[in-house]
Amino acid sequence: MPDAATNGRHTHADMLAQAASASVALDIGPGRGALVIYPHDRYKGCEIEISAVDGDGRRVHTGVHERATHAGSMLTAIFGSLTAGDYVVWRDAGTAGPTVTVAEGEIAELRLS
């Protein structure tokens, strides 16, 4: 049963400290792109799921982590290598959010409220 405090989102609290200093490799090029999501604070410590719009409904997820940047600290969820196409970003286990297009050889960015 989903945890009421996270609205059904996955959590991995012990990974938070590791991610603050970890780097992320992007594998983009022909047929592949990446997606960086800048989520609202309520997603901190959770995982965000996406699924291909024209896919079979299977979802992939990644953790939301606070990362240091030249502009200061910010939350990110990074999908480092995705097949180019359109994706649904899930707000929680049962609520579809916005769609985003991941173009081959590019990095798509999305703010998630």
C-alpha positions as CSV (number, residue, x, y, z in Angstrom):
1,M,0.0,0.0,0.0
2,P,1.4,3.5,-0.9
3,D,2.7,5.6,1.9
4,A,0.2,8.5,2.5
5,A,3.0,10.9,3.2
6,T,4.5,10.5,-0.3
7,N,1.2,10.1,-2.2
8,G,2.3,6.7,-3.6
9,R,5.7,7.9,-4.9
10,H,8.7,5.7,-4.2
11,T,11.3,7.0,-1.6
12,H,14.9,6.1,-0.9
13,A,15.9,8.4,2.0
14,D,19.3,6.7,2.4
15,M,20.3,7.7,-1.1
16,L,20.0,11.5,-0.5
17,A,23.4,12.1,0.9
18,Q,25.1,10.1,-1.8
19,A,23.4,11.9,-4.6
20,A,24.4,15.3,-3.4
21,S,27.9,14.7,-4.5
22,A,27.4,12.2,-7.3
23,S,27.8,12.9,-11.0
24,V,25.4,11.8,-13.7
25,A,26.5,10.4,-17.1
26,L,24.2,11.2,-20.0
27,D,24.1,8.8,-22.9
28,I,22.7,10.9,-25.8
29,G,23.1,10.8,-29.5
30,P,21.4,9.1,-32.5
31,G,17.9,7.9,-31.3
32,R,18.6,8.9,-27.7
33,G,18.2,11.9,-25.5
34,A,18.0,12.8,-21.8
35,L,15.4,14.5,-19.5
36,V,16.2,16.7,-16.5
37,I,13.2,17.5,-14.3
38,Y,13.3,20.3,-11.8
39,P,10.5,19.2,-9.3
40,H,8.7,21.1,-6.6
41,D,10.1,20.6,-3.0
42,R,7.3,18.1,-2.2
43,Y,9.1,15.5,-4.4
44,K,12.3,15.7,-2.4
45,G,13.5,12.2,-1.4
46,C,11.0,10.6,-3.8
47,E,11.2,9.1,-7.2
48,I,9.5,10.4,-10.3
49,E,8.1,8.0,-12.9
50,I,7.7,8.5,-16.6
51,S,6.3,6.4,-19.4
52,A,6.3,6.6,-23.2
53,V,3.1,8.2,-24.6
54,D,3.0,5.5,-27.3
55,G,4.4,2.7,-25.3
56,D,3.0,-0.3,-23.5
57,G,2.4,1.6,-20.2
58,R,5.7,0.5,-18.5
59,R,7.2,3.2,-16.4
60,V,10.8,4.0,-15.5
61,H,11.8,6.0,-12.5
62,T,14.6,8.0,-11.1
63,G,15.3,9.6,-7.7
64,V,14.8,13.3,-6.9
65,H,18.0,14.6,-5.4
66,E,19.3,18.0,-4.3
67,R,22.4,18.9,-6.4
68,A,24.9,21.7,-6.1
69,T,25.1,24.0,-9.1
70,H,26.9,27.3,-9.9
71,A,23.5,29.0,-9.2
72,G,23.0,27.3,-5.8
73,S,21.3,24.1,-4.7
74,M,18.4,22.7,-6.6
75,L,16.3,19.5,-6.8
76,T,16.6,17.4,-9.9
77,A,15.4,14.1,-11.3
78,I,17.6,13.0,-14.2
79,F,16.8,10.4,-16.8
80,G,20.3,10.1,-18.5
81,S,19.4,8.1,-21.5
82,L,15.9,7.7,-23.1
83,T,14.7,6.6,-26.5
84,A,13.7,9.8,-28.3
85,G,10.0,10.4,-28.1
86,D,7.1,11.8,-26.0
87,Y,6.8,10.9,-22.3
88,V,4.2,11.3,-19.6
89,V,5.6,12.5,-16.3
90,W,3.6,10.9,-13.4
91,R,2.7,13.2,-10.5
92,D,2.0,10.1,-8.3
93,A,1.1,6.5,-8.9
94,G,-2.3,7.3,-10.4
95,T,-2.1,10.9,-11.7
96,A,-0.6,11.7,-15.1
97,G,1.2,15.0,-15.3
98,P,2.6,16.9,-18.2
99,T,4.1,15.4,-21.3
100,V,7.5,16.2,-22.6
101,T,9.3,15.6,-25.8
102,V,12.8,14.1,-25.6
103,A,14.7,14.8,-28.9
104,E,17.6,12.7,-30.1
105,G,20.9,14.1,-29.1
106,E,19.4,16.7,-26.8
107,I,18.5,17.3,-23.2
108,A,14.9,18.1,-22.5
109,E,14.1,20.1,-19.3
110,L,10.9,20.4,-17.4
111,R,9.7,22.2,-14.2
112,L,7.3,20.0,-12.3
113,S,5.0,21.7,-9.8
